[in-house]
Amino acid sequence: MTTTSTSVREKAEALLTRIERVDAAVNAYVAIDRDLVLREADRLDALDPSARGSLFGVAVGVKDLVDVAGLPTRAGSGFFVRHPESDAALVRKLRDAGALIVGKTITHEFAWGITSENPHTGRVRNPWDLDRIPGGSSGGSGAALAAGLCELAIGTDTMGSVRIPSALCNTSGIRPATGSLDMNGIFPLAPTFDIAGPMALDVLTVRDALAVMSGVPIASGAFAGRVARLRGGRWDELPPDVATALDAAADALRALGIAVDDVTWWEDGLADAAATVQRHDAARVHAEFFPAHRDGYGADVRAHVELALTVTDEQRAAALAAIARARESFATRTAPYAALLAASVPGEAPESPAPPTFRPAVMPLVAPASVFGLPSLAVPIGAAADGMPLGMQIIGTASSPDAVLALGAAYQSATSWHRRRPDLV
């Protein structure tokens, strides 16, 4: 990716002006230093063309779990703050590739939620309908992209936090394989499952960004292999518009000559096992803060921490054993396939405040890729009757992201859902 003849400074000034005008309504950003952005833009403009990297001038919003030198990291909290003097490892790689870091995007408090309704920063609003949630916990990143307030955004995905806002905001984003990126300089939620991932308006930008962030080249060739559409259990308990959109997505791939089969696999207890491990991990993260700052947590996250502190080592071990058994059956059932199609969210974005049924409806759908440590790419696949976005995830069966990115790129070459934009002035 490269910019046009417009200088990076001119582009930055125009973007900052748009943020000032639009973000008062969307509330995607929590920290921007205008002078810092313009100085960085000038530095990029001064580079010799031979020194300009693959992301030269690309404007990036960074989730407020991830350290950016010169901006506070608050992790969506009302009491926690650190002032990093250096970038997180993956931010440094983006800068080295020529990216322009714009600011920090709002996250659900401590990334422990999927609505981005944050009592400390105010709720993030979905640019497609400001009365609705954008998903989370990387909701600020998804909303910033959809609103045209950046070109690339960094999220994290412990249990769907890239894929959920991508589905609800009509953006693309990938949860890479667990362990495939350097997570230094990123506030943790549950280290067993935590991973960062790039989000953008299209799969090709996601691919370019992930190659930079990982330092591993990603194949740009055509998709090779068979595809399974996951069936059974919650995979089939979808509203008609989501099921119809998934049918159409499978048909679009078949029209490209890609074999797509229906494959039945479901494990009822997997989401509960995932929650147990996540809670046990998160309890260790928050044990040092919670006694002194209990009243500083928002009500939902305070309840999460209180429950997490009761999870025992034995419960964690039993949950990991259940995950291992499920992983074995999943691998056996999906062995002939390179990628799997499934819903990320069972419907469109709900109005805020999100109903209590939203989280338990979503978690079983996003849990498998998270607990099995597999790459999962989110892409837009349609619109509900009222125009709100619908999305799917493409889950890889191997740790390499190449297959899901190739399949996602093929799908977007044949469809135009990812080109839709909300009606924001």
N, C-alpha and C positions, 0 to 999 in steps of 0.2 A: 504494500500500500504506500502511496506517496500523495503529497498534496498537489494542488494545481499551481499555477504561477502566482497565486496569492501567497504573500509571505505568511509565515507562522504567526507573527505578531498580529497581522491584520485578521487572520482567522481567529486568533485568541480573543482579540478585542470584540469581534462580532459575537463570539460564543458567550463571553462574559456579559455582554449586553443582553443577550437572549436569556441567560440565566437570571439576571436581575429582573427581567420582565415576567418570565414564566414560572420561576421556581417559588415565588410567593404563593402560588396556587398549588403546585405539585408537592413542594417540600421534600425534594430528593437529596439535597446537599445539607451537610451539617457544618462544614468548614471549607472556606475558600480564601486564599490570600491573593488578591488581585495583583498586587505588585510582584509577588513571587512568580505567579503564572507568566506575567509579561516579561520578567527578567529571563525566565527559562525559554520563552519564545524567542527572545533576542539571541540567546545563546545558540539555539537551534538554527536560526537564520544565518548565523555567522559561520556555521560549519561548512567546510569545503564539501561540494557535492559528493566527492568520493568517500566522505566520512559519514554520510547520512544512511541510517539503518533502514531496515524493512518496515518500520512503523513510523517513519519520519513525519512529524507533525500531527500524528493521530491523537486526538483529545481523549483523555482517559479519566473516568471517575473511579475512585478506589473506596471500597467498603471500609467503614470505620472500625474494622478490626485490624486493619493492615497498616503498618507503620509507613508514614511518608514524612521525610525529613522536613522540619519547619512547620508541620501541622500537628495538633494534638490527636492522640488516639484515645478515644473515650469508650469504644466498644458499645455505644448506645446507652451508656450508664449515666446515672445522675451523680455518682461519687467517684468513679474510677477515672483516672487520667494519667497518661504518660506523655512526655514531650520528647519524641525520638530525634536524635541528632543524625541518624542515618536511616535510609530506606530499608524496608523489608527486602529480602533477597530477590523476590520476583518483581518488585517495583524497580529495583536497580536494573534488572535485565530489560525491563520495558524502556527505561530511560536510555540505556545503552543502545537500544534499537531505534532511538529517536522519538519515542512517544512523549507527548506533552501531558504531564499530570495536572489535572484541573483542580481537584479537590476531593474531599471525603464525603462519601454518600452514607445516608442514614441506614442503620440496621435495627432490626428488632433488638431490644435490650439484651446484651451479651449474646446475641445471635440465637437466643433460645425461644424461638417462636416463628410462625410462618405467616404473620399478618403485617408486620412493620407498623403496628399500632403501638407507638412508643410514648409512654407518659412523660419522658424527659425531653425529647426532641420534638414532640408532636407527631401525629401520624403521617406517614407518607401516603399520598393520594395517587390512585391509578390514573394516568393521563387519558385513558379511554373513557373514564367516567369518574369524576373527582369525588363522588360519593362512595366509591368502592375501594377495596384494598388492592395493593399491587402484588400481594404475596410477600414471602419472606423466607429466610431472614434478610436476604439481599434485595429487599424491596426498593431501597433508594437507588441501587444500581440499575434495576430493571426499569424503574420509573424514569430515571435520568435518560436512559437510552430511548425509551419510547417517546419522551417529550423533546428529543433533539437537543439534549443538554450535554451530551458527550457522544463520541463515536465508538468507544470501547469502554467497558466497565469490568471491574474485578469484583467477583463475589466469592463467597465460600459456600461449600455444600457438605454439611455433615449428614443431614437427613432431608435432602431435597431443596436446600436453600438457594441454589442456582436455578434448578429446574422449575420450581413453583412460580417464582416471579417471571421467568421466561414464558411460561404458559399463559399467565394472566395478563402480561403486558405486550404480547406479540413480538418477543425478541427471541434470539437464539443464544444458547449458552451450554457449556459443557462442564460436567463433573468429571474430571480425569480420574484415572485409577488411583486409589489410595496409595500414598507414598511416592507418587511420581513427580511431585513438585517440592521444592525447598520451602518449608513452612516457617522458617525463622523470621521473627518480626511480626507474627500474626497471633493475636489473642485467641486462645483455644476455646472451644466449646467441649468437645469430646475427642481427644486425640486419637482414639482407636479408629474413628471414622472421618475425622476432619480432612478436608482438602480444599484448596482454592481453585477457582476456574474463571476463564474469561467469558464475558457476555457481550454480544454485539447484535446488530440488526440482521446479519446474515452469517451463514456457516463459514464462508471463506475467510471472513475477518476473524472469526473465532479460531479457525485453523491457524492463521498466521500468528495470532497472539499466543496461542498455546505453544507453538514451535519456539517462540522467543522465550516464554516463561519456563519451559522445560529444558531448553537447550538441546532438544532432540529433533532432528528433521522429521517432518510428517509427509508421508507419501501423498502426492497430488493426483495419482492415477484414478482410473475408474474403479468403482466398487466391484469386488469379485466375491462370490459366495451366495449362499441362500439366506433368506430372511424368514423369521417366524413372527407371526402376530400372536402375542400371548393371550391365552384364553383360560377360563376357569376362575372360580372364586370372585374376588373383587374386580378382576379384569373385565368381567362381563356385567358387573353391576354399575353401568354407566348410563347417564341420561341419553336419550335418543340422538341429540345433536352431536355429542361427543362420539358415540358409536358410529354414527354416519360419517363423521369427519375421518375417523380412523379407517373405515371401509374405503373411503375415497383416497386416502393416502396410500393404502396398500394397492389399490387399483392403479394409481399414478406410477408406482414403482413397477408394477407388472407391465405397464405400457412401455416402460424403458427396457424391458427384457429381463427384469430381476424376478427370480422365483420367490414368492411369498406364500408360506403355508400357515395354517392355523395350528398352534401347538398348545396343549393344555398343561399348565403347571400352576399350582398355587399352594402356599403354605400358610395356614391360618394363624399360627402362633408367631410368625416371623417378626411382625411389627412390635409385639410385646417384648420379645427377646431383644430386639434392637433398642427399645426404650430402656430396658434394664441396664444394658451396657453403657448407653449414653448417659444415663443418670449416674452410674457409678463413676464414670470418668469425670463428669461435670462436677460432682460433689468434691472431688479432689482439687479441682480448679478453684472452687468457690469457698472451700473450707477456711482459707486464710482471710477472706473478706467478710463472710456472712455474720460472724458473731458481732463485729463492730458496726456493720452497715445494714443490718436486717431491714430497718425501716427505710433505707435508701433504695431498696429494690422496688420495682413496680409490682403490683399485686400478682400478676400471672407468673412472673419469673420468681418471685419470692416463694410462691407455692411449689414451683418446679424444684427449687433448691431444697426446701424443707423435705419434700418427698425423696429427693436424690440422696440426702444425708442418711436415710434409713436403709439404703440398699447395701447388702452385705457382700463380702468377697465370694461367699458360696453362691449367692444368687447370680452374681456376674459369671462365675464359672459355669453354672447350669445354663445360662443364656447363651454363652459362647458355644457350649456343646450343642445346643439346639440349632444355632446358626450353622455350625459345621455340618450337621445332618441335613439341613435344608440345602446347603451349598452342594452337597453330594448329589442329591436328587435333582437339583436344578441343572448341574453340569451334565448329568446323564441325559436328561430330557432335551437339553438345548445343544448337545454336542454337534449335531450336523449343521449348525447355523453360525454365521458370522455376526449377525445382529438381530435384535428383537425389537418389535414395535409394541408400545403400550401407552396408555394414558398417563400423564404426569399428575393431573388434577381432574377430579370427576365433575367437570363443569366449568362455568365462567367465574370470574371474580365476584365474590359476594359483597354486599354493601357493608360499610363499617358502621358499628362494630361487627366483626365477623361472628357468625353464630357459633355456639359451642360445638356444633356437629362438624364444623369445617376441618379441624385438625384430625379427629379420628377417621374422617373420610379420606383424607389425603395421605396420611402416614403409611398405610399398608401399600400404596402404589409406589412410593418413592423408596421404601425401605430395602427392597432386594438389591438394587445396584449399590446402595450405600454399604450394607453389611457384607456383601460379597466383594467389595472393593473394586467394582467394575466401572469402566467409563460409561457415561450416559449423557447423550446429547439431546437437548430440548430444542424443538423447532415448532413454529406455528403451523397449524393445519386447517384453520378455518375460522368461522365466525358464527356465534349464536344468532338467533333471530333478531336480537337487539343490537348486533354488531360487535359485541364483546369478543375478545380473542379466545380461541381454543388451541390447545397444544398437545403434542405427544413427546415422549422420550424414546430415543433409539439407544438401546442398551447393548453394549458390546459383550461378547462372550470370552474375550481375551483382554489382557491388560493394556495392550496397545490401543490408542485412540484412532488409528488409521481407518479401520473399517467403518466406525460410526460416522466419522467426518466425511469419508467418501460417500457413504449412503446419504447423509444429510445434504451434501452438496448436489448429488444427483437429484434428490427430491426437489431442492429449491431451483434447480435448473429447469424443472418441468412444471413448476407451480409458481404462484405469485403471492401467496398469503403473507410471506415475510416482507413484502413491499408495502403493505398497508400501514398507514400512519394515522394517529388520532387527530382530531380536529382541534388543534391548539393554535392560537394566534402567535 
